[in-house]
C-alpha cells in the first residue's frame, strides 16, 4: 500500500489487480457463450459516450436518482447523524456524494474508492474545493472487492456510512451483489449504514427504450468495444457486421446487453481466429432491476436491515438506507 499527501487529499494506491484486457477478451471469446466483461466498455471514448447516455431523454436513471438524493438528503442526514465518515464505493466523478456532504451535519471525512486514479484525483479535488473542512482520502482500488481494503483506512470512532449510487449494484448478479454488500459491511462494521441506489422494476417499454435510445448513442457505446479491441488488441472487427442487442428478460428481472453478429464471419483478435455464426451474440452486461422488497430481502442476506427507502414520484428508481446489523 502506497500513501502520499497531495495538495487536495491523501492518495492511497493499493495497486488494484485487474484482469488484462487481452486475457479477458480472448478468454471470453473462446467460450461456447461468448462474453467480454462490461468494465472494458469504459475506455476514454466509452466514458464520453456513457456521459452522453446519461443526458438522453430515454435514460432516466441518472437524473432521477439525482432528484431523489436532492429531495431526501436531509432525511438521509438525519438517519446518519453528525460527524460521519462517508465512504463511496466507485466514486466516479464524485458528483452525487456532494448532495450528502452538503446535507450531513459536520461530516468528518470522505473516502473515495475507484479503480481509475485520474477519476479519483478529479473527484477528490472537487470535494476538497467545495468542502474544505472534510478530511478527504482517495483510494485507488477495486471497489467491488471491499474485503481487500485495509481496516486502517477507516480506523477511528467516526460513524461510517457507505454510499453506492448509480444502480451499479444491478451490474452484479444477485449472489455477487450479496457478496459485495457483505464485503462493504465488513468495512463499515455493525451499527453503521449503507446507502444504495437501485433501479426499480417497471414497464418493459421504459426499460427497453432506456437501453435502445432513438439517437443510437447506446449502440455506439456498445460497439465501441469492438473499436477498442481493434486498437489495443490488433483485432479486425468490422462494426457494420455487428449490432447492439439489448432487451429485458422479465423472468430474470434484468436487462441483457449483447453484441450480435449479422453474418457468419471470422475475426482475428490478438492473433487468434475467432469464428462468429450469424445471429451469435457476445454477452456484454446485465443490469438487474429490483422491486423495493426484493432488494431489501437481498440486503438482509448480506447482514443489513432496511431502515428507509425513497423513490421518485414515477417509481423509477429507489435509494435505500440500510443499517448494518
N, C-alpha and C positions, 0 to 999 in steps of 0.2 A: 504494500500500500504506500503510495507516494502522496505527501501532503505539501502544499505550498500556499503561501499567502499571496493573493492577487490584490489589486487595488480595489476590488469590489467585494471579495469574499474569500473564504477558504476553499481551495480547489483540491479535491481528493481524487486521485486516479487509482482505480482498482484493476487496471489492465483487463477489462472485460474479455472473456473468451467468447469469440463469436465465430460461428461456422463460416469457413471460407466460401465466398460466392461460387467459385468454380466447383468445389466439392459438393456444395448443396445443390447446385443446378444439375450437375452431371448425375449425382446420386438420385435426385428426384425424377429426372427424365428417363432414367433407366428402369424405374419401377413399372409394373404392369398398369397401375393407375398413376399416370404422370403427375408430378406436382413440383412447384417451386415455392419456398416459404415467402409469405407476404411481406416480410421485413425488407426484402430486396426490391420492393417496388419504390423505395424511398431513396433513390439517388437524387442528385440536385434537380434534375428535370422532373422526376416523380414528385418530389416535395413541392415544387412550384405548381404542378398540376393538382395535387391534393389541396393546396391552399385555394386554388380556383374552384375546386369542387365544393369547398365549404361555403362559397359565396353563391352557389347556384340556387335558384328558386325551389328546385325539387329536393335538394339536400337539406333537410330540416334539422339535422342532429345538432350541429354546432351552435347555430343561432338560438335554437330552442333551449338547449342546456344553459347557454349563457344567460338567457332570460330567467330561467328557474333559479340559477345561482344568484343573480342580481336581486330577484324578488324575495329570496329567502335567506340571504346571507346573514341577516340579523338573527333569524331563528336558529341557524346553524351555530352562530357565535354564542348564543345563549346556552346551547347544549354543551359546547366545547369549554366554556368558562375562560377565565383570564389567564394570561401568561403561557399560552400554548406554544409547543414546538410543532410546526406544521411540516409534514413530510410528504412530498409529492412524488409518486412513482410514475416515471415517464413524463417529465416536466415539459418537454417540447419548448414552445415559445414562452411558457410561463405567464400567459395572459389571464387564464381563468382563476388562478390562485390569488390574483390581486383583489378580486371581489371578497374573498375570505379574509385576507390580511387587512383589508380596509375596514371590515366589519368587526374583526376579533378585538377583544379588549386586551391591550398591551401585549400583542404577540411577541414572544421572546426570540423565536428562531424559526428559520425556514431552511429546510434541506431539499434541494432539487436533485433528483436522480434520473439520469438519462445516459444512453449509450453514446450519444453524439456530443463530443467535447465542445464543438463550436456552438451548438444549440444551448448547451449548458451555460457557457460563458455569456451568451447574449441574454439568456433568461435571468441569470444572476445579476448581471449589470442592470437590467431593467428593474428588478426588485429592489436592489440597494439604492438605486436612484430615486425610487418612489417612497421607500420605507427605510430611511437611514437608521432608524433605531432597532431594526431587526437584524439579528446575527444570522448571516447567510452562509450556507455551505453548499457547494456544488460537487456532486459525487458522480464521477464517470464510471458507470457500472451497468450491468444488465438488470434493469428494474424488474424483469419478470422472474428473477431468481432472488427474492429478498433474503433468503437464508444465508447467502454469501456475504451479506453486508456486516461488517464488524460491529458488534454491540457498542464499542467505544464511541462510534459516531453519534450515538443517541443517549449517552450517559447523562445522568443528572436527574433532578427531581421534577423537571418540567413535564406537564401533561402532554402526551404525544397524540397527534391527530394525523392519520393517513389520508391522502387525497388521491383519487384515481378517476379522473373525469374522462369525457370524450366517448363513452360507451366502448372504450378499448377492451373492457372485460369481455365483450362479445366476440372478440377475435380468438378467444380461448375456448376450447371445448368445455362443457360443464365440469368434467373431472379436473381439467387443467385450471379452471377458474377456482375451484375449491383449493387446489394445491397452492395457487398463487395467494389467495386470501389468507390461507393458513400461514404461509410464509410471512405475509405482512403482519399478521397477529403476533408472530414471534418477534418482529422488530418493535411493534408498538407496546406489547405487554398487556396483561389483563388489566381492566379498569380504564383503558384508553379507548380510542374510537377510530373508525374508518368511514370516509365519505366517498361514495362510489356513484358515478353516473352510468345509467343503464338505459338502453333503447328499449322501449316497450313494444309488445306485440300490437299489431294494428292492421288495418285494411291492407291486403296484399298489393293493391294498386298503388298505394302510397309508397310501400317498400320497394316495389319493382321500379317505380319512377325514380326513386332516390338513387338507385344504382344503375339506371339506364337513362341518363338525362338527355333531353332533346338536342342539346348542343354537342353531344358526343365527347364531353370532357372526360367522363369516367372511362369511356372506351379508350381514349388516348392515354389515360393514366395506366390502364392495364397493359395495353400494347407497348407502352414504353419499356416494359420489362424485356421485350424482345430486342429493342434498340440497345438496351444496356448489355445484354448478352452478346450482341454483335460487336459492341465497342470494347468490352472488357474481356470477353472470352473467345474472340475471334470467330463468332458464330456467323452464319449466313442466312438468318431468318429474313423472309420477305413478309413484312407486316400485313401486306394486302392479301396474303394467303391464310390469315387467321382473323378471327373476330372475337370481340368481347362478349361473354356469355354470363349473364347474371340473372338469377331467378330465386324466388322464395320457396323453400321446402317447408310446407306447413306442418308436416309430420314431425320434423326435427326442430322446427321453430327457428330457422336460420336462413339468412341469405347465403347463397353459394355462388362464388365468383370463379369463372374459368376463362381460359383462352381455348377456342375451338378451331381445329384445323378445317379449312374449307375444301381440302383435297388430299388425296394420297400424295405424300411427299417425303423426302429425306433431307434433313437439315444437319449440317456439320456444326457441332458445338464442342469447343475445347479440343478439337482434333478428332472427335468421335462422330460417327454417323448415327443420327437418331431418326428412326422412321416414325412417321405420323400417318395414321389412316384417316380418310375423310370422315369428319364428324368426331374424331377423337379429341378429348378435352384434357387440358392441363389444369389441375386444381391450383388456384392461387390463394383463396381466402375464404373463410367462413365468417359470418357476422351473426351471432346468436342474439335473439330477441327474447325478452322475458316479461311475463306478467309480474306485477308487483309481488304477489305472494310466491310465485315461482322463484324469484331471485332471493327473497328473504329466506326461503327454505334452503336454497343453495348456500347462502351465507351462514346459516345455522350449522350446516355440516362442517364449516371451517372454523367454528368457535365464536360466532357472533350472535348477538340478539338485536333484532330490529328495534331501533328507538324512534325513528321518524322517517317519513318519506314524503317528498314533494314532487308534484308533477305540474306540467303546464295545463292550461285550460282545455286544450285539444287532446290531452292524453297521449302525447307523442313520446316524451322521454320522462325519466324519473331520476331523482337524486336521493340516495339512501344514506341515512346516518346510522351506522352500526356500532353498537357497543361490543368491545372485545371482552369475553367472559372467561 
